Each structure stands twice: as C-alpha cells, then as structure tokens.
Amino acid sequence: MIGPLGAMGSNDRHDETIGLRIPKWELPLSRDGVVLDIGAGGRIRVRPIRATDRAALIETFARLSPTSRHRRFFSQMNELPEIWAEKLTSIDHSLHRAWVVFDADAEAEPGGSPEQGVAIARLVSQAEDPTTAELALAIVDDHQGRGIGRALMDLLLSTAAINDIDVIRADTLRENKAMIHLLRSRGAVAVVDRSDGAVVSYDLRVPNVDETTGALYDLIRRAP
Ligand SMILES: CC(C)(COP(=O)(O)OP(=O)(O)OC[C@H]1O[C@@H](n2cnc3c(N)ncnc32)[C@H](O)[C@@H]1OP(=O)(O)O)[C@@H](O)C(=O)NCCC(=O)NCCS
C-alpha cells in the first residue's frame, strides 16, 4: 500500500542519489488527487490533468503575469490558443504526463474557491527516445515562492524514475534565477549554454526514488 513519501528506493538505476523532499500525502486516494502538505507554503492538491481541463487551463494561463508566460513559453502571448490548450490537456499519460495543482487551503475555506488551478507541471518524451523527458513548470504568480515548484520538481523526478525516464531536460531562460536554482539544487547540469543565447538547457539525471511515490500519477488516474 502507499506509504509516506520522500524515502529513497532500493533499486540501483543510478549511483548518485539526492534527497527528494516530497511531502506526505493525505489519503484516501481519489481521482480528485491527493493533498500534499508543503510545510510553510500550506497545502496543495495535485492530480493528473484531464481533457476536460481545457477551459480551466486557458483561465489559469490568464492568471500568469506576462513575465511568467514568457518564462514558460519563451514567447509573449496574451492568451493560450485553444489549439494549444487542447494539445496540453488531451495527452496520452504515457509519453506526455502532466500534473495540475490546486490550493487546498483556499478550497477548504468556507465558500472556498471552486477548482482553480495554481500550477501545472509536465514531462514530455518523444517516442523515439522515451528515456528522456522535457520538463515544464508554471506556477501562478500569486503562489510563487511557496515551495510549490520545489514539491512539483520532486514529484516529477519520482514520476520519471518509476516510468524508466533516465534524464529530465529543462530549457530555461538564463535570467530565470528561480528555475535555475531549482534545477541545480536537484543536481542538473547545463548542457547547452551559449554565452550569446538567452536559453540554457539543463539535464537532470533521474535518481533512485521510492517506487510508491512515483506510482502516484497512475494510482490517481485509476482511483475511483
Ligand atoms: C520558476 C518557478 C517554477 C519556481 O517555482 P516556485 O514555486 O516559485 O519556487 P519555490 O517556492 O518552490 O522555490 C524554489 C527554490 O527557488 C528559490 N528561488 C525563488 N526565487 C528565486 C530567485 N529569484 N533567485 C534564486 N532562487 C530563487 C527558492 O528560494 C527555493 O530554493 P530552496 O529550494 O533552496 O529553498 C516559478 O516561479 C514559475 O512558475 N515561474 C514562471 C514560469 C517559469 O519560469 N517556468 C520555468 C520554465 S520551464
């Protein structure tokens, strides 16, 4: 059965290990996802994205600042085009996995806000190389600095580990200090870093993790 998160696993996929700091989740498991206590940042609820989240994704994008939109998509968009929203929600959950995040504390308040996304995290592999996945993270500005990025990074790492992904690649703007800090803190190294370029590519070798942690994504999708 599912245990507490954060313990390192026993399989030896890679020699190096890092201490993942994924918080404990609250049971029972349901398709609504799980609530994670992220310490001083409060509680978040996470679940795999659904095709029916398309309109909500467009609405969540609208709550990102222009700077955050640019840091996530490397282009200036006033709104997320329908076709992109479809592509980002109608996913196969195999080569393309995505978590959507809600503010569990706000939801718990009397008259709390309806299901309103505060962050998205995704891993996308190509069929020709399913052992490498590209990472993308976006946290709505009002919720940045709460530790959500940190928790999601560890959730992605454990999800990658259980799904035989060896390397997570992240392209980030050189000026994106928070993202670069997050990547480096997990051991990522810059692999393409041209001094004249605005974008730096980082590779992160996926460490050993507790298998039950990584299985969380598929467990939620199968939950009643
Ligand atoms: C970058 C981003 C994902 C970080 O998520 P977050 O929830 O705000 O970050 P957290 O609160 O979890 O903090 C993560 C770490 O970054 C550090 N950090 C935050 N802002 C920082 C800054 N300006 N410079 C350096 N480090 C910073 C935090 O101190 C923390 O470090 P720690 O783990 O050692 O304590 C988020 O700000 C975001 O979505 N930005 C817009 C979109 C984007 O940049 N996406 C990334 C491109 S793929």
The ligand as an SDF file (V2000), in Angstrom:
LIG
                    3D

 48 50  0  0  0  0  0  0  0  0999 V2000
   10.3680   29.0420  -11.5840 C   0  0  0  0  0  0  0  0  0  0  0  0
    9.1830   28.5090  -10.7850 C   0  0  0  0  0  0  0  0  0  0  0  0
    8.7360   27.1740  -11.3600 C   0  0  0  0  0  0  0  0  0  0  0  0
    9.6580   28.2770   -9.3290 C   0  0  0  0  0  0  0  0  0  0  0  0
    8.5640   27.7960   -8.5750 O   0  0  0  0  0  0  0  0  0  0  0  0
    8.1870   28.4180   -7.1470 P   0  0  0  0  0  0  0  0  0  0  0  0
    7.0590   27.6440   -6.5920 O   0  0  0  0  0  0  0  0  0  0  0  0
    8.0100   29.8880   -7.2800 O   0  0  0  0  0  0  0  0  0  0  0  0
    9.5350   28.1370   -6.3430 O   0  0  0  0  0  0  0  0  0  0  0  0
    9.7040   27.5960   -4.8550 P   0  0  0  0  0  0  0  0  0  0  0  0
    8.9470   28.4870   -3.9190 O   0  0  0  0  0  0  0  0  0  0  0  0
    9.4250   26.1360   -4.8070 O   0  0  0  0  0  0  0  0  0  0  0  0
   11.2640   27.8630   -4.6660 O   0  0  0  0  0  0  0  0  0  0  0  0
   12.2130   27.0240   -5.3060 C   0  0  0  0  0  0  0  0  0  0  0  0
   13.6020   27.4580   -4.9290 C   0  0  0  0  0  0  0  0  0  0  0  0
   13.9730   28.6010   -5.7390 O   0  0  0  0  0  0  0  0  0  0  0  0
   14.4740   29.6090   -4.8850 C   0  0  0  0  0  0  0  0  0  0  0  0
   14.1870   30.8910   -5.5110 N   0  0  0  0  0  0  0  0  0  0  0  0
   12.9940   31.5000   -5.6550 C   0  0  0  0  0  0  0  0  0  0  0  0
   13.1460   32.6590   -6.3190 N   0  0  0  0  0  0  0  0  0  0  0  0
   14.4750   32.7760   -6.5830 C   0  0  0  0  0  0  0  0  0  0  0  0
   15.2910   33.7500   -7.2410 C   0  0  0  0  0  0  0  0  0  0  0  0
   14.7410   34.8530   -7.7760 N   0  0  0  0  0  0  0  0  0  0  0  0
   16.6210   33.5260   -7.3350 N   0  0  0  0  0  0  0  0  0  0  0  0
   17.1840   32.4270   -6.8050 C   0  0  0  0  0  0  0  0  0  0  0  0
   16.4600   31.4530   -6.1740 N   0  0  0  0  0  0  0  0  0  0  0  0
   15.1390   31.6520   -6.0630 C   0  0  0  0  0  0  0  0  0  0  0  0
   13.7330   29.3960   -3.5850 C   0  0  0  0  0  0  0  0  0  0  0  0
   14.4320   30.0030   -2.5040 O   0  0  0  0  0  0  0  0  0  0  0  0
   13.7590   27.8920   -3.4800 C   0  0  0  0  0  0  0  0  0  0  0  0
   15.0350   27.4540   -3.0580 O   0  0  0  0  0  0  0  0  0  0  0  0
   15.2320   26.2610   -1.9730 P   0  0  0  0  0  0  0  0  0  0  0  0
   14.5250   25.0490   -2.5540 O   0  0  0  0  0  0  0  0  0  0  0  0
   16.7170   26.1020   -1.9160 O   0  0  0  0  0  0  0  0  0  0  0  0
   14.5890   26.7400   -0.7110 O   0  0  0  0  0  0  0  0  0  0  0  0
    8.0010   29.5180  -10.7410 C   0  0  0  0  0  0  0  0  0  0  0  0
    8.4670   30.7230  -10.2060 O   0  0  0  0  0  0  0  0  0  0  0  0
    7.3420   29.7570  -12.0990 C   0  0  0  0  0  0  0  0  0  0  0  0
    6.4190   29.0520  -12.4740 O   0  0  0  0  0  0  0  0  0  0  0  0
    7.7740   30.7770  -12.8460 N   0  0  0  0  0  0  0  0  0  0  0  0
    7.1460   31.1600  -14.1260 C   0  0  0  0  0  0  0  0  0  0  0  0
    7.2570   30.0750  -15.2010 C   0  0  0  0  0  0  0  0  0  0  0  0
    8.6470   29.5190  -15.2860 C   0  0  0  0  0  0  0  0  0  0  0  0
    9.6510   30.2020  -15.0810 O   0  0  0  0  0  0  0  0  0  0  0  0
    8.7430   28.2190  -15.6200 N   0  0  0  0  0  0  0  0  0  0  0  0
   10.0230   27.5490  -15.7450 C   0  0  0  0  0  0  0  0  0  0  0  0
   10.3570   27.2940  -17.1940 C   0  0  0  0  0  0  0  0  0  0  0  0
   10.1760   25.5580  -17.5610 S   0  0  0  0  0  0  0  0  0  0  0  0
  1  2  1  0
  2  3  1  0
  2  4  1  0
  2 36  1  0
  4  5  1  0
  5  6  1  0
  6  7  2  0
  6  8  1  0
  6  9  1  0
  9 10  1  0
 10 11  2  0
 10 12  1  0
 10 13  1  0
 13 14  1  0
 14 15  1  0
 15 16  1  0
 15 30  1  0
 16 17  1  0
 17 18  1  0
 17 28  1  0
 18 19  1  0
 18 27  1  0
 19 20  2  0
 20 21  1  0
 21 22  1  0
 21 27  2  0
 22 23  1  0
 22 24  2  0
 24 25  1  0
 25 26  2  0
 26 27  1  0
 28 29  1  0
 28 30  1  0
 30 31  1  0
 31 32  1  0
 32 33  2  0
 32 34  1  0
 32 35  1  0
 36 37  1  0
 36 38  1  0
 38 39  2  0
 38 40  1  0
 40 41  1  0
 41 42  1  0
 42 43  1  0
 43 44  2  0
 43 45  1  0
 45 46  1  0
 46 47  1  0
 47 48  1  0
M  END
$$$$
